[in-house]
């Protein structure tokens, strides 16, 4: 990799709207367009922590581009053989997501052909391929998967996709009404007693991160409620059961970090608001220690209770 290419950079207003390949070439003028495209295809570039393989991906101001020294390896569960399908019918499918893969693809990559998707598959891709194998049908003949919720890239666990309009509407109504059972397991440093956390989350708490607004309901934030139960003390760590009453973006991660007990392996919400430094993570966790362990809802077509 040429020395002129920085290890990371934040997209400026002048660079916004340009393609990732154009910006990389401007930063490394010794490279040809072919070399830049090859570098992307070999899994060396990440945007905001997600692998980028598309040379035509247009950048947005404020995004962080990382130029890695080693290529991103394929996730261990990046093949159909590694995917666990817990249930499927004509209306929905429930699968287990591995840590390290995205639930869905970035909008700029939605038109990728299947061969290109195989270089960096999402859970959505793997699920369609698995269903195609089980039903012995081409992927193109299957109904598209409809997204009703998602997990963070580094979070593992249960995800449901809708396979019909009826299911998309029915599940969407249940998620909106907060009637879906969602319980996560998390490992955090220290001891944390069972409790309920209720805050109002905003997109920027003042340091560029999502977080809670101390003004409460008058902040125009979104109410976020997490019920925490101490399952077990493991040495100097705690295994927590976290049940979502609401489902805000990064809710559990934010709530636990703001209590001073960030999830082990956390790299985004690992310090309290106003703190200059994050406490050291002594867990050695190779990934975010957060797992969606329980999922339950009413079947949108039959109203039968479904639970995993």
N, C-alpha and C positions, 0 to 999 in steps of 0.2 A: 504494500500500500504506500503510495507517495506520501512524503512527510507533509506536503502542503494540505492534505486532507485532515481536518481536525477530528479528534476522537468524538466530539459532539458539538452541536451548535443549535441555537434557537433561531427559528425562522423569523427574519425581519420583515418589516412592511414592504421593503423593496423586493424581497424574494417571494412573498406571498403571491400565489396564483401561478407561479412557474412550476414546471414538473421537477420531480426529485432528480431525474437524470440531468436536466439542464443545470440545476444548482450544483450538483456534485461535480459536473464537468467544469463549471466556472471556478470551483474551489481547487480543482486539480487539472489545470489546462494541459498537462502532459498526456492526459488520457484521451483516447478516441471515444466516439459514441459507443462503438461496439464493446470496448473495455468497460465502460460504465454500466452498460446493460448486463454484461457478464457478471460484474461485481454484485449487482442487485440479484441476479438469478442464483448466485452462489450463497445467498442468505447472509450477507455482511451488513445490511442496513436495516435499522429499526427506526420507526417514527412513533414517538410517545410510548415506547416500550413494546410496540407491535412490529413484527417482521414485515418489511415492505419488499415485494418482488416486482412491483409494477413500475416500469420506467416512466409511464405516463401519469403516475399519481401526482396530483397537484397539491402543493403545500399550502398550509394556512399559517397566518402570522401567530407566533407564540408556540407552535409545535416544536418539540425537541427531536432532532435527528441524531442518531448515534451511528458512528462508523466503526464497526467492531473489528478487533484484531483477529478474532476467530469466528467462523460462520456459526450461525444458530443451528444446533442439531435438531433433527426431527424429534418431536415429542414421542415418548415411548408408546403412547396410545394413539398414534397418528395414522393407524391403519384400521380397516374395518374389522380385522381379526381382534384388535385390542379394544373394540367398543362393546360395552355391555348394554344390551337392549332389555329393559325390564318389562316392557309391555307395549303392544301396539294393536290398533284396530283401524278401521276406515276413518276415524275421527281424530285420533291422537296417537302420539308415541312418547314413551318415557325412557330416557337413557341416562347413563352415568357419564358425566364429563370428567376427563382427566385434568389435572393441573397443567398449565402451560399451553393450552390451546384456547382460541377465542370461541365464544358461543356462535357468533355469526360473523359474516365478512363485512369489511368496511364498504360503505356505499360505492366508493370509487372502484371497487373490485368486483361488484355484483355481476358484471357482464363477462367475467373470465370464463374461458372454456374449461371443460372438465379436466383436461390434461394439465392445464396450468394450475388449477386448484389443487391438484395432487401434490404439488411441491410444498404447499403450506395449507393443509386442510383445516377447516373449522369443524366444530361439532355438528353444525348444520349439514356440511358436506358428508361427513362420515355417516351420519344418520341416514341420509338419502341413499348412499351407496349400500349400507347394510340392509335397508328395506328392499332395495332392488334385488340383492342377492337372495333374500328370504322369499320374496314373491316371484323370483325368476322372471323379472321384467326389466326392460331398459329404464334407466333413470329418467329419461325424457318423457316417459309415459306416466310417471308418478305425479300425483298432485304436489304442488310446492309446499314446503313446510312454512307455517305461519308462526311468527315469533310472538309469544305472550309474556315471556320473562327471559332473563339471562343471568348468567353468573360471570363474575370478573374472571379475567384470563387465568389468574393464579389460584382461583378457588376451584375445588373439585366438588362433585356431587350430582344430585338428581336434577334433571331438567325435563320439562314437558314441552313438546312442540304440538301445535294444532295441525291437522291434516285436512280440515274442511272449514268452510266459512262458518258453519254452525258451531264448531268447536272453538274457533277463534273468538267468536262473539261470546259464547258461554263462559269460556275460561277467562276472557278479558273482563267480564262482569264480576267474576269471583275474585280475581286479583284486585280489581278496583274497589270492591267491597271489603277487602282484607279478610275474606273468609277462607282463603287457601291456607292449609297448615304448612308452615315452613320452619323447620328447626335445623340449626347449624351446630356443629361442634367446633370449638376453637381452643387452642392452647395459648395461654398468656403467661408472662412472668408474674411472680408474686401470688399473693392470696387475694381473692376477690369474692366477697360474699354474694349470695343470691339477692337480686334486686331488680327493679324495673327502671329503665332509663327512658326519659321522655324529654326530648329537646326539639328545637326547630332548626332544620338544616338549610343552609344557604350555599350557593355555588362558590363564594369566595369569602372566607372568614377574615381576610386581611393579609394573608400571606400567599395567595394564589391557590389555596387548597379549599376543598369543600369542608364545611364544619358547622358547628352549632352557633347560633346567634344568641347571646345572653339576654337580648331584649324579649325573647319569647314570642308569643303570638303576634306582637305588634311589628315583628321584623319582616313580615310577609314571606317568611321561610315556610318550609313544608314540615308539618309535625311528623316526628319519627319516634316510634315506641319499640323498644327492645326489652324482652323479658329474659333475664339471665339467671341460670341456675348452676350452682357449683356442683359438678359431678364428682370430681376427684382431685385431691392434691397429689402432685407428682414431684416430689422433692421441692425445689424452689419455684415450681410452676403450677398452674391450675388448668384443669380441663373443664371448660364451660359448655353448657348447653344454652344456645341463644335462640329464642323463638321470636320471629318477627310478627309484630302486630301491623306494622306498616312496612312497605318495601321500597325505601328510598335508596338512591345510588350510594354504595359503599357504607350503608348505615351501620352495620355491625363494626366494621373496621374503624369508623369515625368514633362511635360511642365508646369502644374499648380504649382507643388511644387517648381520648379526652379524659378518661378516668385515670390515665397514667399506666395502663396495662395494654399496650399495643399487641396485636396478634403476633406471635413469633413468626419471623420471616418477613415482617412488614417492611416495605421500602418507601412507602408514600406517606402514610399516616403514622409516623413513628415518633413524633414529638408533640408536646402540648402546644396550644396557641401561645405565642409570645416567647416560647423557649428558644434560645439561640442554638442549642445542640440537642440532638436526640440521644436518649440513653442507649448504651451499648446493648446489642442483642446477643445475649450469652447462650441462647438456645442452640445455635448452630443449625437451625432449621434450613433445609435446602430449598424450601418453597414456603409460600404463605400457609400457615397452619390453620386453615379454615375450610370446612367441608359441609356441604349441604346434605345432611344425613337423613332428613325426613321430608316427605312431600305428600300432601293429601288434598283432595277436592272432590266435588260431585261430578260424575261423568256428564259432560254437556249435552249428550243425546239421551241418556237413559236415567239420569239423576241418581245412579247408583254410587255409593261412596267408594272412592278409590284411594288407596293408601300404600305407600312404599316407605 
